[in-house]
């Protein structure tokens, strides 16, 4: 099962990199009345890395909470 998960991660990462490599035009995004104009490839990479970091952190937090709950340590 570990190889399946690794394959899925590699496929998603490859698809993201292919998408980014084919989309270098500048796009503008707005966030709290601030405008950012960056290449779509860079924006895609930033969002992917932020998602990986927050998803990994959330998974680690949930795993640690579950382990502590099973041991009865509050």
PDB file of N, H, CA, C and O in Angstrom:
ATOM      1  N   UNK A   1       0.822  -1.194   0.000  1.00  0.00           N
ATOM      2  CA  UNK A   1       0.000   0.000   0.000  1.00  0.00           C
ATOM      3  C   UNK A   1       0.870   1.264   0.000  1.00  0.00           C
ATOM      4  O   UNK A   1       0.482   2.302  -0.537  1.00  0.00           O
ATOM      5  N   UNK A   2       2.050   1.152   0.613  1.00  0.00           N
ATOM      6  H   UNK A   2       2.365   0.310   1.050  1.00  0.00           H
ATOM      7  CA  UNK A   2       2.955   2.298   0.659  1.00  0.00           C
ATOM      8  C   UNK A   2       3.384   2.703  -0.750  1.00  0.00           C
ATOM      9  O   UNK A   2       3.502   3.892  -1.047  1.00  0.00           O
ATOM     10  N   UNK A   3       3.620   1.706  -1.626  1.00  0.00           N
ATOM     11  H   UNK A   3       3.525   0.740  -1.385  1.00  0.00           H
ATOM     12  CA  UNK A   3       4.025   2.006  -3.001  1.00  0.00           C
ATOM     13  C   UNK A   3       2.903   2.691  -3.767  1.00  0.00           C
ATOM     14  O   UNK A   3       3.159   3.547  -4.614  1.00  0.00           O
ATOM     15  N   UNK A   4       1.670   2.320  -3.476  1.00  0.00           N
ATOM     16  H   UNK A   4       1.462   1.625  -2.788  1.00  0.00           H
ATOM     17  CA  UNK A   4       0.525   2.963  -4.126  1.00  0.00           C
ATOM     18  C   UNK A   4       0.467   4.437  -3.744  1.00  0.00           C
ATOM     19  O   UNK A   4       0.295   5.301  -4.603  1.00  0.00           O
ATOM     20  N   UNK A   5       0.610   4.720  -2.449  1.00  0.00           N
ATOM     21  H   UNK A   5       0.749   4.018  -1.751  1.00  0.00           H
ATOM     22  CA  UNK A   5       0.583   6.117  -2.002  1.00  0.00           C
ATOM     23  C   UNK A   5       1.726   6.919  -2.605  1.00  0.00           C
ATOM     24  O   UNK A   5       1.547   8.070  -3.004  1.00  0.00           O
ATOM     25  N   UNK A   6       2.890   6.309  -2.666  1.00  0.00           N
ATOM     26  H   UNK A   6       3.035   5.375  -2.341  1.00  0.00           H
ATOM     27  CA  UNK A   6       4.036   6.991  -3.271  1.00  0.00           C
ATOM     28  C   UNK A   6       3.785   7.269  -4.752  1.00  0.00           C
ATOM     29  O   UNK A   6       4.128   8.340  -5.251  1.00  0.00           O
ATOM     30  N   UNK A   7       3.191   6.312  -5.447  1.00  0.00           N
ATOM     31  H   UNK A   7       2.912   5.442  -5.041  1.00  0.00           H
ATOM     32  CA  UNK A   7       2.885   6.500  -6.872  1.00  0.00           C
ATOM     33  C   UNK A   7       1.877   7.625  -7.076  1.00  0.00           C
ATOM     34  O   UNK A   7       2.014   8.419  -8.007  1.00  0.00           O
ATOM     35  N   UNK A   8       0.872   7.699  -6.216  1.00  0.00           N
ATOM     36  H   UNK A   8       0.761   7.054  -5.460  1.00  0.00           H
ATOM     37  CA  UNK A   8      -0.126   8.771  -6.327  1.00  0.00           C
ATOM     38  C   UNK A   8       0.529  10.131  -6.105  1.00  0.00           C
ATOM     39  O   UNK A   8       0.254  11.081  -6.837  1.00  0.00           O
ATOM     40  N   UNK A   9       1.387  10.225  -5.105  1.00  0.00           N
ATOM     41  H   UNK A   9       1.610   9.453  -4.510  1.00  0.00           H
ATOM     42  CA  UNK A   9       2.077  11.490  -4.831  1.00  0.00           C
ATOM     43  C   UNK A   9       2.953  11.890  -6.008  1.00  0.00           C
ATOM     44  O   UNK A   9       2.962  13.053  -6.411  1.00  0.00           O
ATOM     45  N   UNK A  10       3.686  10.936  -6.557  1.00  0.00           N
ATOM     46  H   UNK A  10       3.678   9.991  -6.230  1.00  0.00           H
ATOM     47  CA  UNK A  10       4.555  11.226  -7.701  1.00  0.00           C
ATOM     48  C   UNK A  10       3.731  11.670  -8.904  1.00  0.00           C
ATOM     49  O   UNK A  10       4.124  12.596  -9.613  1.00  0.00           O
ATOM     50  N   UNK A  11       2.594  11.022  -9.143  1.00  0.00           N
ATOM     51  H   UNK A  11       2.275  10.269  -8.567  1.00  0.00           H
ATOM     52  CA  UNK A  11       1.735  11.408 -10.273  1.00  0.00           C
ATOM     53  C   UNK A  11       1.183  12.819 -10.105  1.00  0.00           C
ATOM     54  O   UNK A  11       1.183  13.600 -11.057  1.00  0.00           O
ATOM     55  N   UNK A  12       0.714  13.153  -8.910  1.00  0.00           N
ATOM     56  H   UNK A  12       0.714  12.519  -8.137  1.00  0.00           H
ATOM     57  CA  UNK A  12       0.197  14.503  -8.679  1.00  0.00           C
ATOM     58  C   UNK A  12       1.305  15.545  -8.808  1.00  0.00           C
ATOM     59  O   UNK A  12       1.092  16.609  -9.390  1.00  0.00           O
ATOM     60  N   UNK A  13       2.473  15.247  -8.273  1.00  0.00           N
ATOM     61  H   UNK A  13       2.645  14.383  -7.801  1.00  0.00           H
ATOM     62  CA  UNK A  13       3.589  16.187  -8.383  1.00  0.00           C
ATOM     63  C   UNK A  13       3.998  16.361  -9.840  1.00  0.00           C
ATOM     64  O   UNK A  13       4.261  17.481 -10.278  1.00  0.00           O
ATOM     65  N   UNK A  14       4.052  15.272 -10.592  1.00  0.00           N
ATOM     66  H   UNK A  14       3.838  14.362 -10.237  1.00  0.00           H
ATOM     67  CA  UNK A  14       4.413  15.357 -12.011  1.00  0.00           C
ATOM     68  C   UNK A  14       3.374  16.146 -12.800  1.00  0.00           C
ATOM     69  O   UNK A  14       3.728  16.970 -13.643  1.00  0.00           O
ATOM     70  N   UNK A  15       2.102  15.901 -12.532  1.00  0.00           N
ATOM     71  H   UNK A  15       1.814  15.232 -11.847  1.00  0.00           H
ATOM     72  CA  UNK A  15       1.038  16.641 -13.224  1.00  0.00           C
ATOM     73  C   UNK A  15       1.134  18.132 -12.909  1.00  0.00           C
ATOM     74  O   UNK A  15       0.940  18.967 -13.793  1.00  0.00           O
ATOM     75  N   UNK A  16       1.429  18.466 -11.667  1.00  0.00           N
ATOM     76  H   UNK A  16       1.587  17.788 -10.949  1.00  0.00           H
ATOM     77  CA  UNK A  16       1.577  19.871 -11.283  1.00  0.00           C
ATOM     78  C   UNK A  16       2.769  20.508 -11.986  1.00  0.00           C
ATOM     79  O   UNK A  16       2.677  21.640 -12.461  1.00  0.00           O
ATOM     80  N   UNK A  17       3.874  19.797 -12.055  1.00  0.00           N
ATOM     81  H   UNK A  17       3.949  18.877 -11.669  1.00  0.00           H
ATOM     82  CA  UNK A  17       5.068  20.333 -12.717  1.00  0.00           C
ATOM     83  C   UNK A  17       4.856  20.487 -14.221  1.00  0.00           C
ATOM     84  O   UNK A  17       5.317  21.465 -14.809  1.00  0.00           O
ATOM     85  N   UNK A  18       4.178  19.552 -14.841  1.00  0.00           N
ATOM     86  H   UNK A  18       3.804  18.757 -14.363  1.00  0.00           H
ATOM     87  CA  UNK A  18       3.880  19.659 -16.275  1.00  0.00           C
ATOM     88  C   UNK A  18       2.970  20.847 -16.528  1.00  0.00           C
ATOM     89  O   UNK A  18       3.190  21.611 -17.469  1.00  0.00           O
ATOM     90  N   UNK A  19       1.940  21.011 -15.690  1.00  0.00           N
ATOM     91  H   UNK A  19       1.762  20.391 -14.926  1.00  0.00           H
ATOM     92  CA  UNK A  19       1.043  22.154 -15.821  1.00  0.00           C
ATOM     93  C   UNK A  19       1.813  23.460 -15.680  1.00  0.00           C
ATOM     94  O   UNK A  19       1.625  24.389 -16.465  1.00  0.00           O
ATOM     95  N   UNK A  20       2.681  23.524 -14.674  1.00  0.00           N
ATOM     96  H   UNK A  20       2.833  22.768 -14.036  1.00  0.00           H
ATOM     97  CA  UNK A  20       3.449  24.749 -14.445  1.00  0.00           C
ATOM     98  C   UNK A  20       4.391  25.041 -15.607  1.00  0.00           C
ATOM     99  O   UNK A  20       4.557  26.197 -15.998  1.00  0.00           O
ATOM    100  N   UNK A  21       5.001  24.010 -16.155  1.00  0.00           N
ATOM    101  H   UNK A  21       4.866  23.071 -15.838  1.00  0.00           H
ATOM    102  CA  UNK A  21       5.950  24.209 -17.258  1.00  0.00           C
ATOM    103  C   UNK A  21       5.269  24.717 -18.522  1.00  0.00           C
ATOM    104  O   UNK A  21       5.914  25.354 -19.355  1.00  0.00           O
ATOM    105  N   UNK A  22       3.994  24.449 -18.677  1.00  0.00           N
ATOM    106  H   UNK A  22       3.469  23.931 -18.001  1.00  0.00           H
ATOM    107  CA  UNK A  22       3.280  24.856 -19.885  1.00  0.00           C
ATOM    108  C   UNK A  22       2.541  26.177 -19.725  1.00  0.00           C
ATOM    109  O   UNK A  22       1.917  26.645 -20.678  1.00  0.00           O
ATOM    110  N   UNK A  23       2.594  26.791 -18.548  1.00  0.00           N
ATOM    111  H   UNK A  23       3.100  26.412 -17.774  1.00  0.00           H
ATOM    112  CA  UNK A  23       1.820  28.005 -18.293  1.00  0.00           C
ATOM    113  C   UNK A  23       2.695  29.076 -17.663  1.00  0.00           C
ATOM    114  O   UNK A  23       2.715  29.231 -16.442  1.00  0.00           O
ATOM    115  N   UNK A  24       3.417  29.814 -18.499  1.00  0.00           N
ATOM    116  H   UNK A  24       3.400  29.687 -19.490  1.00  0.00           H
ATOM    117  CA  UNK A  24       4.308  30.851 -18.001  1.00  0.00           C
ATOM    118  C   UNK A  24       3.756  32.263 -18.167  1.00  0.00           C
ATOM    119  O   UNK A  24       4.460  33.228 -17.869  1.00  0.00           O
ATOM    120  N   UNK A  25       2.514  32.413 -18.636  1.00  0.00           N
ATOM    121  H   UNK A  25       1.942  31.629 -18.878  1.00  0.00           H
ATOM    122  CA  UNK A  25       1.985  33.765 -18.789  1.00  0.00           C
ATOM    123  C   UNK A  25       1.671  34.366 -17.421  1.00  0.00           C
ATOM    124  O   UNK A  25       1.349  33.641 -16.479  1.00  0.00           O
ATOM    125  N   UNK A  26       1.764  35.680 -17.316  1.00  0.00           N
ATOM    126  H   UNK A  26       2.026  36.268 -18.081  1.00  0.00           H
ATOM    127  CA  UNK A  26       1.480  36.375 -16.068  1.00  0.00           C
ATOM    128  C   UNK A  26      -0.022  36.421 -15.832  1.00  0.00           C
ATOM    129  O   UNK A  26      -0.810  36.679 -16.742  1.00  0.00           O
ATOM    130  N   UNK A  27      -0.391  36.165 -14.587  1.00  0.00           N
ATOM    131  H   UNK A  27       0.249  35.956 -13.848  1.00  0.00           H
ATOM    132  CA  UNK A  27      -1.782  36.307 -14.165  1.00  0.00           C
ATOM    133  C   UNK A  27      -1.783  37.124 -12.880  1.00  0.00           C
ATOM    134  O   UNK A  27      -0.810  37.121 -12.126  1.00  0.00           O
ATOM    135  N   UNK A  28      -2.879  37.817 -12.643  1.00  0.00           N
ATOM    136  H   UNK A  28      -3.669  37.819 -13.255  1.00  0.00           H
ATOM    137  CA  UNK A  28      -3.005  38.663 -11.463  1.00  0.00           C
ATOM    138  C   UNK A  28      -4.007  38.047 -10.515  1.00  0.00           C
ATOM    139  O   UNK A  28      -5.108  37.669 -10.915  1.00  0.00           O
ATOM    140  N   UNK A  29      -3.615  37.946  -9.246  1.00  0.00           N
ATOM    141  H   UNK A  29      -2.721  38.253  -8.921  1.00  0.00           H
ATOM    142  CA  UNK A  29      -4.548  37.482  -8.225  1.00  0.00           C
ATOM    143  C   UNK A  29      -4.712  38.594  -7.207  1.00  0.00           C
ATOM    144  O   UNK A  29      -3.803  39.396  -6.991  1.00  0.00           O
ATOM    145  N   UNK A  30      -5.874  38.633  -6.587  1.00  0.00           N
ATOM    146  H   UNK A  30      -6.613  37.982  -6.762  1.00  0.00           H
ATOM    147  CA  UNK A  30      -6.176  39.631  -5.560  1.00  0.00           C
ATOM    148  C   UNK A  30      -6.369  38.919  -4.230  1.00  0.00           C
ATOM    149  O   UNK A  30      -7.020  37.877  -4.147  1.00  0.00           O
ATOM    150  N   UNK A  31      -5.786  39.509  -3.192  1.00  0.00           N
ATOM    151  H   UNK A  31      -5.257  40.356  -3.259  1.00  0.00           H
ATOM    152  CA  UNK A  31      -5.901  38.953  -1.850  1.00  0.00           C
ATOM    153  C   UNK A  31      -5.921  40.107  -0.869  1.00  0.00           C
ATOM    154  O   UNK A  31      -4.928  40.820  -0.720  1.00  0.00           O
ATOM    155  N   UNK A  32      -7.049  40.296  -0.197  1.00  0.00           N
ATOM    156  H   UNK A  32      -7.855  39.718  -0.318  1.00  0.00           H
ATOM    157  CA  UNK A  32      -7.221  41.404   0.748  1.00  0.00           C
ATOM    158  C   UNK A  32      -6.821  42.745   0.143  1.00  0.00           C
ATOM    159  O   UNK A  32      -6.026  43.484   0.723  1.00  0.00           O
ATOM    160  N   UNK A  33      -7.364  43.046  -1.002  1.00  0.00           N
ATOM    161  H   UNK A  33      -8.009  42.446  -1.473  1.00  0.00           H
ATOM    162  CA  UNK A  33      -7.145  44.301  -1.729  1.00  0.00           C
ATOM    163  C   UNK A  33      -5.697  44.490  -2.195  1.00  0.00           C
ATOM    164  O   UNK A  33      -5.312  45.593  -2.584  1.00  0.00           O
ATOM    165  N   UNK A  34      -4.901  43.431  -2.159  1.00  0.00           N
ATOM    166  H   UNK A  34      -5.213  42.535  -1.843  1.00  0.00           H
ATOM    167  CA  UNK A  34      -3.551  43.467  -2.715  1.00  0.00           C
ATOM    168  C   UNK A  34      -3.577  42.679  -4.011  1.00  0.00           C
ATOM    169  O   UNK A  34      -4.217  41.630  -4.095  1.00  0.00           O
ATOM    170  N   UNK A  35      -2.886  43.180  -5.015  1.00  0.00           N
ATOM    171  H   UNK A  35      -2.366  44.031  -4.946  1.00  0.00           H
ATOM    172  CA  UNK A  35      -2.825  42.492  -6.298  1.00  0.00           C
ATOM    173  C   UNK A  35      -1.411  41.986  -6.535  1.00  0.00           C
ATOM    174  O   UNK A  35      -0.433  42.709  -6.344  1.00  0.00           O
ATOM    175  N   UNK A  36      -1.325  40.736  -6.954  1.00  0.00           N
ATOM    176  H   UNK A  36      -2.119  40.149  -7.109  1.00  0.00           H
ATOM    177  CA  UNK A  36      -0.036  40.121  -7.269  1.00  0.00           C
ATOM    178  C   UNK A  36      -0.073  39.669  -8.713  1.00  0.00           C
ATOM    179  O   UNK A  36      -1.010  38.988  -9.128  1.00  0.00           O
ATOM    180  N   UNK A  37       0.921  40.034  -9.467  1.00  0.00           N
ATOM    181  H   UNK A  37       1.683  40.587  -9.129  1.00  0.00           H
ATOM    182  CA  UNK A  37       1.031  39.592 -10.851  1.00  0.00           C
ATOM    183  C   UNK A  37       2.299  38.761 -10.983  1.00  0.00           C
ATOM    184  O   UNK A  37       3.414  39.285 -10.972  1.00  0.00           O
ATOM    185  N   UNK A  38       2.102  37.463 -11.107  1.00  0.00           N
ATOM    186  H   UNK A  38       1.196  37.038 -11.116  1.00  0.00           H
ATOM    187  CA  UNK A  38       3.203  36.513 -11.207  1.00  0.00           C
ATOM    188  C   UNK A  38       2.901  35.520 -12.315  1.00  0.00           C
ATOM    189  O   UNK A  38       1.745  35.371 -12.711  1.00  0.00           O
ATOM    190  N   UNK A  39       3.916  34.842 -12.820  1.00  0.00           N
ATOM    191  H   UNK A  39       4.855  34.964 -12.499  1.00  0.00           H
ATOM    192  CA  UNK A  39       3.640  33.777 -13.782  1.00  0.00           C
ATOM    193  C   UNK A  39       2.775  32.688 -13.137  1.00  0.00           C
ATOM    194  O   UNK A  39       2.941  32.366 -11.960  1.00  0.00           O
ATOM    195  N   UNK A  40       1.874  32.141 -13.906  1.00  0.00           N
ATOM    196  H   UNK A  40       1.740  32.402 -14.862  1.00  0.00           H
ATOM    197  CA  UNK A  40       0.984  31.102 -13.395  1.00  0.00           C
ATOM    198  C   UNK A  40       1.770  29.911 -12.880  1.00  0.00           C
ATOM    199  O   UNK A  40       1.361  29.270 -11.911  1.00  0.00           O
ATOM    200  N   UNK A  41       2.896  29.605 -13.516  1.00  0.00           N
ATOM    201  H   UNK A  41       3.229  30.125 -14.303  1.00  0.00           H
ATOM    202  CA  UNK A  41       3.733  28.483 -13.071  1.00  0.00           C
ATOM    203  C   UNK A  41       4.230  28.708 -11.646  1.00  0.00           C
ATOM    204  O   UNK A  41       4.218  27.786 -10.830  1.00  0.00           O
ATOM    205  N   UNK A  42       4.661  29.918 -11.348  1.00  0.00           N
ATOM    206  H   UNK A  42       4.670  30.666 -12.011  1.00  0.00           H
ATOM    207  CA  UNK A  42       5.157  30.228 -10.009  1.00  0.00           C
ATOM    208  C   UNK A  42       4.031  30.187  -8.991  1.00  0.00           C
ATOM    209  O   UNK A  42       4.213  29.675  -7.886  1.00  0.00           O
ATOM    210  N   UNK A  43       2.877  30.717  -9.347  1.00  0.00           N
ATOM    211  H   UNK A  43       2.729  31.133 -10.245  1.00  0.00           H
ATOM    212  CA  UNK A  43       1.733  30.672  -8.446  1.00  0.00           C
ATOM    213  C   UNK A  43       1.304  29.231  -8.166  1.00  0.00           C
ATOM    214  O   UNK A  43       0.959  28.885  -7.037  1.00  0.00           O
ATOM    215  N   UNK A  44       1.331  28.411  -9.191  1.00  0.00           N
ATOM    216  H   UNK A  44       1.612  28.692 -10.109  1.00  0.00           H
ATOM    217  CA  UNK A  44       0.971  27.001  -9.017  1.00  0.00           C
ATOM    218  C   UNK A  44       1.955  26.319  -8.074  1.00  0.00           C
ATOM    219  O   UNK A  44       1.542  25.566  -7.192  1.00  0.00           O
ATOM    220  N   UNK A  45       3.229  26.569  -8.247  1.00  0.00           N
ATOM    221  H   UNK A  45       3.563  27.181  -8.963  1.00  0.00           H
ATOM    222  CA  UNK A  45       4.242  25.977  -7.389  1.00  0.00           C
ATOM    223  C   UNK A  45       4.078  26.435  -5.943  1.00  0.00           C
ATOM    224  O   UNK A  45       4.190  25.624  -5.024  1.00  0.00           O
ATOM    225  N   UNK A  46       3.818  27.711  -5.733  1.00  0.00           N
ATOM    226  H   UNK A  46       3.727  28.370  -6.480  1.00  0.00           H
ATOM    227  CA  UNK A  46       3.638  28.244  -4.379  1.00  0.00           C
ATOM    228  C   UNK A  46       2.438  27.599  -3.701  1.00  0.00           C
ATOM    229  O   UNK A  46       2.528  27.175  -2.549  1.00  0.00           O
ATOM    230  N   UNK A  47       1.319  27.522  -4.406  1.00  0.00           N
ATOM    231  H   UNK A  47       1.246  27.866  -5.342  1.00  0.00           H
ATOM    232  CA  UNK A  47       0.109  26.921  -3.840  1.00  0.00           C
ATOM    233  C   UNK A  47       0.326  25.441  -3.550  1.00  0.00           C
ATOM    234  O   UNK A  47      -0.133  24.934  -2.526  1.00  0.00           O
ATOM    235  N   UNK A  48       1.019  24.750  -4.442  1.00  0.00           N
ATOM    236  H   UNK A  48       1.392  25.162  -5.274  1.00  0.00           H
ATOM    237  CA  UNK A  48       1.302  23.324  -4.226  1.00  0.00           C
ATOM    238  C   UNK A  48       2.154  23.124  -2.977  1.00  0.00           C
ATOM    239  O   UNK A  48       1.861  22.247  -2.164  1.00  0.00           O
ATOM    240  N   UNK A  49       3.199  23.921  -2.816  1.00  0.00           N
ATOM    241  H   UNK A  49       3.438  24.633  -3.477  1.00  0.00           H
ATOM    242  CA  UNK A  49       4.070  23.782  -1.652  1.00  0.00           C
ATOM    243  C   UNK A  49       3.365  24.169  -0.358  1.00  0.00           C
ATOM    244  O   UNK A  49       3.562  23.522   0.670  1.00  0.00           O
ATOM    245  N   UNK A  50       2.547  25.216  -0.396  1.00  0.00           N
ATOM    246  H   UNK A  50       2.387  25.743  -1.231  1.00  0.00           H
ATOM    247  CA  UNK A  50       1.773  25.589   0.793  1.00  0.00           C
ATOM    248  C   UNK A  50       0.783  24.487   1.166  1.00  0.00           C
ATOM    249  O   UNK A  50       0.600  24.184   2.345  1.00  0.00           O
ATOM    250  N   UNK A  51       0.154  23.899   0.173  1.00  0.00           N
ATOM    251  H   UNK A  51       0.303  24.146  -0.785  1.00  0.00           H
ATOM    252  CA  UNK A  51      -0.776  22.799   0.431  1.00  0.00           C
ATOM    253  C   UNK A  51      -0.071  21.588   1.006  1.00  0.00           C
ATOM    254  O   UNK A  51      -0.594  20.935   1.910  1.00  0.00           O
ATOM    255  N   UNK A  52       1.101  21.282   0.498  1.00  0.00           N
ATOM    256  H   UNK A  52       1.526  21.812  -0.235  1.00  0.00           H
ATOM    257  CA  UNK A  52       1.867  20.148   1.021  1.00  0.00           C
ATOM    258  C   UNK A  52       2.291  20.401   2.466  1.00  0.00           C
ATOM    259  O   UNK A  52       2.223  19.504   3.306  1.00  0.00           O
ATOM    260  N   UNK A  53       2.726  21.619   2.748  1.00  0.00           N
ATOM    261  H   UNK A  53       2.781  22.348   2.066  1.00  0.00           H
ATOM    262  CA  UNK A  53       3.171  21.948   4.107  1.00  0.00           C
ATOM    263  C   UNK A  53       2.012  21.914   5.092  1.00  0.00           C
ATOM    264  O   UNK A  53       2.136  21.336   6.172  1.00  0.00           O
ATOM    265  N   UNK A  54       0.897  22.523   4.737  1.00  0.00           N
ATOM    266  H   UNK A  54       0.796  22.993   3.859  1.00  0.00           H
ATOM    267  CA  UNK A  54      -0.235  22.550   5.664  1.00  0.00           C
ATOM    268  C   UNK A  54      -0.872  21.170   5.788  1.00  0.00           C
ATOM    269  O   UNK A  54      -1.292  20.780   6.878  1.00  0.00           O
ATOM    270  N   UNK A  55      -0.948  20.438   4.700  1.00  0.00           N
ATOM    271  H   UNK A  55      -0.606  20.754   3.815  1.00  0.00           H
ATOM    272  CA  UNK A  55      -1.507  19.084   4.766  1.00  0.00           C
ATOM    273  C   UNK A  55      -0.638  18.157   5.597  1.00  0.00           C
ATOM    274  O   UNK A  55      -1.151  17.365   6.388  1.00  0.00           O
ATOM    275  N   UNK A  56       0.668  18.251   5.424  1.00  0.00           N
ATOM    276  H   UNK A  56       1.085  18.894   4.782  1.00  0.00           H
ATOM    277  CA  UNK A  56       1.585  17.438   6.215  1.00  0.00           C
ATOM    278  C   UNK A  56       1.529  17.797   7.690  1.00  0.00           C
ATOM    279  O   UNK A  56       1.573  16.919   8.551  1.00  0.00           O
ATOM    280  N   UNK A  57       1.431  19.083   7.978  1.00  0.00           N
ATOM    281  H   UNK A  57       1.395  19.797   7.278  1.00  0.00           H
ATOM    282  CA  UNK A  57       1.344  19.525   9.369  1.00  0.00           C
ATOM    283  C   UNK A  57       0.055  19.060  10.014  1.00  0.00           C
ATOM    284  O   UNK A  57       0.061  18.610  11.159  1.00  0.00           O
ATOM    285  N   UNK A  58      -1.046  19.162   9.297  1.00  0.00           N
ATOM    286  H   UNK A  58      -1.052  19.528   8.366  1.00  0.00           H
ATOM    287  CA  UNK A  58      -2.329  18.704   9.823  1.00  0.00           C
ATOM    288  C   UNK A  58      -2.316  17.207  10.064  1.00  0.00           C
ATOM    289  O   UNK A  58      -2.812  16.742  11.090  1.00  0.00           O
ATOM    290  N   UNK A  59      -1.756  16.443   9.133  1.00  0.00           N
ATOM    291  H   UNK A  59      -1.354  16.820   8.299  1.00  0.00           H
ATOM    292  CA  UNK A  59      -1.676  14.996   9.291  1.00  0.00           C
ATOM    293  C   UNK A  59      -0.834  14.635  10.513  1.00  0.00           C
ATOM    294  O   UNK A  59      -1.206  13.742  11.274  1.00  0.00           O
ATOM    295  N   UNK A  60       0.293  15.315  10.711  1.00  0.00           N
ATOM    296  H   UNK A  60       0.596  16.041  10.094  1.00  0.00           H
ATOM    297  CA  UNK A  60       1.151  15.053  11.866  1.00  0.00           C
ATOM    298  C   UNK A  60       0.429  15.396  13.171  1.00  0.00           C
ATOM    299  O   UNK A  60       0.535  14.654  14.147  1.00  0.00           O
ATOM    300  N   UNK A  61      -0.297  16.503  13.195  1.00  0.00           N
ATOM    301  H   UNK A  61      -0.383  17.106  12.402  1.00  0.00           H
ATOM    302  CA  UNK A  61      -1.052  16.898  14.380  1.00  0.00           C
ATOM    303  C   UNK A  61      -2.123  15.864  14.716  1.00  0.00           C
ATOM    304  O   UNK A  61      -2.276  15.470  15.872  1.00  0.00           O
ATOM    305  N   UNK A  62      -2.860  15.429  13.701  1.00  0.00           N
ATOM    306  H   UNK A  62      -2.736  15.749  12.761  1.00  0.00           H
ATOM    307  CA  UNK A  62      -3.909  14.437  13.938  1.00  0.00           C
ATOM    308  C   UNK A  62      -3.327  13.108  14.400  1.00  0.00           C
ATOM    309  O   UNK A  62      -3.880  12.465  15.293  1.00  0.00           O
ATOM    310  N   UNK A  63      -2.226  12.696  13.806  1.00  0.00           N
ATOM    311  H   UNK A  63      -1.777  13.219  13.081  1.00  0.00           H
ATOM    312  CA  UNK A  63      -1.592  11.434  14.195  1.00  0.00           C
ATOM    313  C   UNK A  63      -1.105  11.506  15.635  1.00  0.00           C
ATOM    314  O   UNK A  63      -1.294  10.560  16.400  1.00  0.00           O
ATOM    315  N   UNK A  64      -0.473  12.630  16.016  1.00  0.00           N
ATOM    316  H   UNK A  64      -0.319  13.398  15.394  1.00  0.00           H
ATOM    317  CA  UNK A  64       0.004  12.781  17.390  1.00  0.00           C
ATOM    318  C   UNK A  64      -1.158  12.828  18.373  1.00  0.00           C
ATOM    319  O   UNK A  64      -1.077  12.228  19.444  1.00  0.00           O
ATOM    320  N   UNK A  65      -2.232  13.524  18.033  1.00  0.00           N
ATOM    321  H   UNK A  65      -2.297  14.012  17.163  1.00  0.00           H
ATOM    322  CA  UNK A  65      -3.406  13.590  18.905  1.00  0.00           C
ATOM    323  C   UNK A  65      -4.042  12.223  19.074  1.00  0.00           C
ATOM    324  O   UNK A  65      -4.447  11.854  20.177  1.00  0.00           O
ATOM    325  N   UNK A  66      -4.132  11.469  17.986  1.00  0.00           N
ATOM    326  H   UNK A  66      -3.804  11.768  17.090  1.00  0.00           H
ATOM    327  CA  UNK A  66      -4.717  10.129  18.043  1.00  0.00           C
ATOM    328  C   UNK A  66      -3.862   9.201  18.897  1.00  0.00           C
ATOM    329  O   UNK A  66      -4.389   8.410  19.679  1.00  0.00           O
ATOM    330  N   UNK A  67      -2.554   9.296  18.749  1.00  0.00           N
ATOM    331  H   UNK A  67      -2.126   9.939  18.113  1.00  0.00           H
ATOM    332  CA  UNK A  67      -1.648   8.449  19.533  1.00  0.00           C
ATOM    333  C   UNK A  67      -1.754   8.783  21.013  1.00  0.00           C
ATOM    334  O   UNK A  67      -1.798   7.877  21.846  1.00  0.00           O
ATOM    335  N   UNK A  68      -1.797  10.040  21.348  1.00  0.00           N
ATOM    336  H   UNK A  68      -1.761  10.776  20.672  1.00  0.00           H
ATOM    337  CA  UNK A  68      -1.929  10.442  22.754  1.00  0.00           C
ATOM    338  C   UNK A  68      -3.282  10.032  23.322  1.00  0.00           C
ATOM    339  O   UNK A  68      -3.374   9.646  24.488  1.00  0.00           O
ATOM    340  N   UNK A  69      -4.333  10.112  22.507  1.00  0.00           N
ATOM    341  H   UNK A  69      -4.259  10.425  21.560  1.00  0.00           H
ATOM    342  CA  UNK A  69      -5.657   9.725  22.977  1.00  0.00           C
ATOM    343  C   UNK A  69      -5.709   8.220  23.273  1.00  0.00           C
ATOM    344  O   UNK A  69      -6.356   7.796  24.231  1.00  0.00           O
ATOM    345  N   UNK A  70      -5.027   7.417  22.450  1.00  0.00           N
ATOM    346  H   UNK A  70      -4.501   7.761  21.672  1.00  0.00           H
ATOM    347  CA  UNK A  70      -5.002   5.979  22.670  1.00  0.00           C
ATOM    348  C   UNK A  70      -4.236   5.625  23.949  1.00  0.00           C
ATOM    349  O   UNK A  70      -4.593   4.670  24.640  1.00  0.00           O
ATOM    350  N   UNK A  71      -3.192   6.385  24.264  1.00  0.00           N
ATOM    351  H   UNK A  71      -2.902   7.161  23.704  1.00  0.00           H
ATOM    352  CA  UNK A  71      -2.404   6.133  25.466  1.00  0.00           C
ATOM    353  C   UNK A  71      -3.080   6.692  26.711  1.00  0.00           C
ATOM    354  O   UNK A  71      -2.748   6.307  27.832  1.00  0.00           O
ATOM    355  N   UNK A  72      -4.025   7.596  26.509  1.00  0.00           N
ATOM    356  H   UNK A  72      -4.294   7.909  25.598  1.00  0.00           H
ATOM    357  CA  UNK A  72      -4.701   8.204  27.658  1.00  0.00           C
ATOM    358  C   UNK A  72      -3.965   9.393  28.236  1.00  0.00           C
ATOM    359  O   UNK A  72      -4.272   9.837  29.342  1.00  0.00           O
ATOM    360  N   UNK A  73      -2.989   9.916  27.495  1.00  0.00           N
ATOM    361  H   UNK A  73      -2.739   9.555  26.597  1.00  0.00           H
ATOM    362  CA  UNK A  73      -2.245  11.098  27.944  1.00  0.00           C
ATOM    363  C   UNK A  73      -2.955  12.325  27.439  1.00  0.00           C
ATOM    364  O   UNK A  73      -3.136  12.462  26.229  1.00  0.00           O
ATOM    365  N   UNK A  74      -3.362  13.216  28.298  1.00  0.00           N
ATOM    366  H   UNK A  74      -3.215  13.105  29.281  1.00  0.00           H
ATOM    367  CA  UNK A  74      -4.134  14.385  27.906  1.00  0.00           C
ATOM    368  C   UNK A  74      -3.302  15.553  27.747  1.00  0.00           C
ATOM    369  O   UNK A  74      -3.803  16.628  27.418  1.00  0.00           O
TER     370      UNK A  74
END
